[in-house]
Amino acid sequence: MTILRTLELPSLKGHLITLEVGEVQDFCEVRWILDTYSSGLYGFVPHGRIRRHLEDGEVHLIRIDDEIAAVAIGKPGATLWNIMALPEYRHLHLGTILIEATKPESIRVKCRPHKDMGDEDLKRFSDPTPFYERMGYVEEGWDYPRNFYLGKNTKSGKGNYVVKGNMRNVKIMRLLKPGEVPPEKDLSRGPNATSTEAFAKCPRVRSEVLHRAVHTDVEHHLKK
């Protein structure tokens, strides 16, 4: 393992906490975290891409004792594609630590549900935009969602995936430059708008259900 530094968190005294660059031997654990907590909500991450990012040193993770607690996928200083923390380790600023370590210039933010999302996943979905805004990122544009898992096909037993969605509901956020003033929010901009089109009216309607915290029983998943 490649340890970048040891961390100290007041809420986790007595635990060994490390910030690391992920390696190929972390593949199974990283894959399990993303398959379990990202697929239905924020998109399925192809296993081949996970392995490729691990081989290229583009996966950063936080390990608590012997368990990976949070993971970020993306080329440092470039684009952050995915970030996820185990439910029991959320609200401990692990995401902040990963963002500060990788310093991405842009982030693909899955901020709106895709049209095929089931009711249970819809209840668990939350918009992470405010978190990135606090980190100094602002809206740049919108893109299509990619690689969504829709459950197994009842006939073939294989997973059903949407390679590319039909609406732009992934927000592209960029890091503010030093001394740059944050632009005023334009509520007319939305997922159907692009930088070269006239922006249609598309107010941001965020229902309360989309902001509920994820309460997943980890032990239940481990026993499956």
URLIN-V562344 format. One record per residue. RES is the residue in one small letter. PSI is psi in whole degrees, -180 to 180 (NA if undefined). BURIAL is 1 if it has 24 or more other C-alpha atoms within 12 Angstrom, else 0. Layout:
RES | PSI | BURIAL
RES | PSI | BURIAL
//
This chain:
m | 151 | 0
t | 100 | 0
i | 124 | 0
l | -43 | 0
r | 161 | 0
t | 139 | 0
l | 154 | 1
e | 121 | 0
l | 125 | 0
p | -34 | 0
s | -7 | 0
l | 47 | 0
k | 141 | 0
g | -4 | 0
h | 146 | 0
l | 116 | 0
i | 124 | 1
t | 145 | 1
l | 125 | 1
e | 159 | 1
v | 123 | 1
g | 150 | 1
e | 170 | 1
v | -33 | 1
q | -11 | 0
d | 0 | 1
f | -51 | 1
c | -42 | 0
e | -42 | 1
v | -43 | 1
r | -43 | 1
w | -43 | 1
i | -47 | 1
l | -39 | 1
d | -39 | 1
t | -41 | 1
y | -5 | 1
s | -37 | 1
s | -56 | 1
g | -23 | 1
l | -55 | 1
y | 2 | 1
g | 146 | 1
f | 132 | 1
v | 113 | 1
p | 137 | 1
h | -35 | 0
g | -36 | 0
r | -37 | 1
i | -47 | 1
r | -41 | 1
r | -42 | 0
h | -37 | 1
l | -44 | 1
e | -32 | 0
d | 4 | 0
g | 30 | 1
e | 25 | 1
v | 123 | 1
h | 144 | 1
l | 159 | 1
i | 125 | 1
r | 130 | 1
i | 114 | 1
d | -116 | 0
d | 13 | 0
e | 135 | 0
i | 121 | 1
a | -26 | 1
a | 149 | 1
v | 144 | 1
a | 135 | 1
i | 125 | 1
g | 154 | 1
k | 122 | 1
p | 135 | 1
g | 1 | 0
a | -105 | 0
t | 133 | 1
l | 124 | 1
w | -43 | 1
n | 145 | 1
i | 136 | 1
m | 141 | 1
a | 148 | 1
l | 144 | 1
p | -39 | 1
e | -10 | 0
y | 14 | 1
r | 161 | 0
h | 23 | 0
l | 11 | 0
h | 22 | 1
l | -38 | 1
g | -41 | 1
t | -43 | 1
i | -42 | 1
l | -40 | 1
i | -43 | 1
e | -31 | 0
a | -36 | 1
t | -23 | 1
k | 56 | 1
p | 144 | 1
e | -31 | 1
s | 155 | 1
i | 134 | 1
r | 111 | 1
v | 117 | 1
k | 89 | 1
c | -8 | 1
r | 146 | 1
p | 145 | 1
h | 160 | 1
k | -22 | 0
d | 9 | 1
m | 133 | 1
g | 167 | 0
d | -42 | 0
e | -42 | 0
d | -35 | 1
l | -39 | 1
k | -28 | 0
r | -12 | 1
f | 141 | 1
s | 148 | 1
d | 115 | 1
p | 6 | 1
t | -48 | 1
p | -34 | 0
f | -47 | 0
y | -34 | 1
e | -40 | 0
r | -24 | 0
m | 1 | 1
g | 20 | 1
y | 147 | 1
v | 159 | 1
e | 134 | 1
e | -36 | 1
g | -165 | 1
w | 154 | 1
d | 172 | 1
y | 145 | 1
p | 154 | 1
r | 148 | 1
n | 68 | 1
f | 136 | 1
y | 126 | 1
l | 23 | 1
g | 176 | 0
k | 145 | 0
n | 127 | 0
t | -24 | 0
k | -49 | 0
s | -23 | 0
g | -2 | 0
k | 158 | 0
g | 143 | 0
n | 124 | 0
y | 142 | 1
v | 113 | 1
v | -40 | 0
k | 127 | 0
g | 172 | 0
n | 6 | 0
m | 145 | 0
r | 93 | 1
n | 20 | 1
v | 118 | 1
k | 132 | 1
i | 121 | 1
m | 144 | 1
r | 157 | 1
l | 132 | 1
l | 141 | 0
k | 154 | 0
p | 127 | 0
g | -6 | 0
e | 137 | 0
v | 130 | 0
p | 134 | 0
p | 154 | 0
e | 144 | 0
k | 133 | 0
d | 103 | 0
l | -6 | 0
s | -14 | 0
r | 143 | 1
g | -172 | 1
p | -16 | 1
n | 0 | 1
a | 151 | 1
t | 171 | 1
s | -15 | 0
t | 0 | 0
e | 158 | 0
a | 133 | 0
f | 120 | 0
a | 154 | 0
k | 122 | 0
c | 74 | 0
p | 148 | 0
r | 110 | 0
v | 112 | 0
r | 102 | 0
s | 156 | 0
e | -34 | 0
v | -27 | 0
l | -10 | 1
h | 9 | 0
r | 143 | 0
a | 152 | 0
v | 122 | 1
h | 88 | 0
t | 135 | 0
d | 104 | 0
v | -41 | 0
e | -35 | 0
h | -42 | 0
h | -36 | 0
l | -29 | 0
k | -12 | 0
k | NA | 0
//
